[in-house]
Amino acid sequence: MSETGTQRGESAGVWTRLRNSGAVSGVAAAGALIVLFAVLSVVAPSFLTVDNLFNLASQTSVKAVMAVGVTMVIITGGIDLSVGSVAALSGVVGVLLMAEHGLNPLLGILGGLAVGATAGLVNGLLVSRVGLPPFIATLGMLSVARGVVLILTGAVAVFGAPDSFRLLGQGVLGPVPIPVLVIVLVAVVGHLVLTRTRLGRYAYVLGSNPEAARLSGVAVARHTTSVYVLSGVFAGLGGMIAASRINSGQPNFGEGLELDVIAAVVIGGASLFGGRGTVFGSLIGAFLVAVIRNGAVQLGIGTFYQNVLIGVIIWVAVWWDRYRRGKFGARG
Amino acid sequence: MVEEPARHAEPAEVPRARLLGVSKRFPGVDAVTDVSLDVFAGEVHVLAGENGAGKSTLMKILAQVDAPTSGGIEIDGVPVVHRGPAHARRLGVSMVHQEFALAPDLTVAENLFLGHEPGRLGWIRRRVERARARRLLRRVGLDVRETRTVRTLSTAQQQRVEIAKALAVDTGLLVLDEPTASLTEQESAELFTVLRSLTATGTAVCYISHRLDEIFTIGDRVTVLRDGSVVTTRHVGELDEAALVRSMVGRDVENLYPRVFREPGPVRLRVRGLERAEAVRGVDLSVRAGEILGLAGLIGAGRTELARAVFGAEPATAGRLTLDGRDLRVRSPREAMAAGIGYLTEDRKGDGLALQLGVDVNITLGAPPTRGGLIDLRAERDEAEHYRDRLGIRTPRVNSPVRLLSGGNQQKVVLARVLRAGAGVLFVDEPGRGMDVAAKSEMFRQLDELASEGRAIVLISSYLPELMNMCDRVLVLRAGRVAGELDRAEFSERRLVALATGAGGGDE
């Protein structure tokens, strides 16, 4: 059996690996994306215009960037509910640093990322050192970060960043919008972190069996914290892109955004039980969510119906995850 | 393929269960291929074979846990359509898995009748339930109150509850999957008595095992599986150990315990006054370079807790460690590993493996090879293939999820990781559990080799022949304390058992 098993494995192995990494869900989501694209471009002629597609890609960039961070957290078996609030906090603080303290845009953006990192650090420490469940730790941060934004701004949007700051969200390099380049960069970095670094490897192990990780000498607390810090950084980057696109720091930006981001990650094949997920899948998931929302607008379907639709898609995605586990996880 | 009738069977007797050309395919693995098998009332039919031979898969098909890919089942001569384990139980086929399916916070009685409580209209007649529970417990020789919470029972007792639970539904065929894997010798002997009493009343027992001694003790007939196919079905009396091993492995295994005894070197690890909560109460031990020190004792004697305390998994509450003459503080497994202490966990699924991740990832878990800060996937693959070949890990591919492997092969993956870590002092906790003959022999050869390199090894085992053949010395624990120590020259099963149980001293 070992002979034939190995040979047959050559083809089966790729499939197995893809399926287990969650990439198949990603492929399914990509297929759905393509179909949706085709349908929308026929039904709504305004969908397939350069303007709308750029608009779509740029809109997606905020969610896509944030989804990469949340993917890592979900792979560890955790969750990050705070990314929407943290993005708002980062955007506001970044704009304030530029407007009131005269930082140049690059430093302002880094300032925003630092805010995200700090929020992520608090999340990570609450989970790994204090022992709060991730749901509670980040639910608290959702509220704390939003509260801090409102305190800082008095619930009024902040303006006054230099014009060059707009480049991040609105600029183009040749024909390509800069936010799209940011997505590519973040995707490459995120993919490398997950597949080729110890942090990424340990994220999968922590999501699969934290006790095995501990007994194998993995510094569980440190790596768990790092994953939340990364999620905070990506949330911060998302917030800065958004701030750049609307050229201001909006205190109420990103309310409910965490649901779209988590939906994107889950649709992309990550398992809420941990141990599974890919950057590729999550990006596809983010685009799918964005296309549904954008396409719905083109078709004149209101936000309320969009929310219903996205909710249903989340159900289906998670059902598929459970079904897959039941079907392929029988032997254990 | 259909063989001579069983010892107890009338020639024309209808078998209690019959498997007809059963095959089962998992993604990437042919687990079972065209197996036919009869099990008669009143016999203990042993399924023997190496890890991954397909024993558990076959029995899961019989108990309708898994559906066969092709082939069929007959129960009492009637063909059966696959409808799931509940259906199998209604037909009188119950399986006790290696992992128990008990609700730990419910009482024994509640567990026994879970899903078919006596009573009507949703009301449970608790008095009846308890009375029936007492009867069942007597049948399986378990002397605990039916009102005890299952969580408070030992592993052996929980297993007996599982058997009683199977009997609660008029079981004609009881399937046991390596039931002695987590039992001590004495508990195993008691289990055999219970099984004998069941077969005497006409129950058929299918018994998965690869422990040679018990196959001969408990089996009436034995079917040997290799690579998912039947090699032979024979009366146990027609076989000797060598023949059985040959049919299981497919070749001769010369020496099950390849130990070369040498003069031990200086003390590597010294433990003084080690305490861990209630489980370990002031243990002293030392182990020398090149030595294999055995830890014997009943389950719950504190052997695993001792190892885990030294390793920092549950840090000691008191005591001193000296490693190679230097004082050492260990507060976490990470610190222990950095100092050169390794631990092979007893509970491979619970805390040993990331089941959804690949064999390669699990082997390098905790310390994947890196180059320039990134994981070196090629080096990782090479290392994984090296250990796969060395330990004979049967896996479709080195990156297949560990969950697809059989229990014994999973154990080999954990062993590979521990070997790879290359600790100077190594605690191995029931390393042979679930491993087949060839793998066990190879594992013991590895342990001997590690010892010959000047490492110090502490071997925890409930299987006395392992300890007696592999160890230079054996320390016997009882209730968290050292009950005695025996040198190789003094080894005898009687002495070890006497020390472990505290019955009548350690003298012959």
Interface residues (C-beta under 8 A of the other chain):
Chain A: M1 S2 G5 T6 R8 G9 A12 G13 W15 T16 R17 N20 L192 T195 R196 T197 R198 R201 Y204 V205 S208 N209 E211 A212 A213 R214 L215 S216 G217 V218 A219 G275 R276 F328 G329 A330 R331 G332
Chain B: F26 P27 G28 V29 D30 A31 T57 D66 D227 G228 F311 A313 S332 P333 R334 A336 M337 A338 Y343 T345 K349 G350 D351 G352 L353 A354 L355 Q356 L357 G358 V361 N362 L365 G366 A367 P368 T370 G373 L374 I375 L377 R394 P396 R397 N399 S400 P401 R403 L404 R417 A421
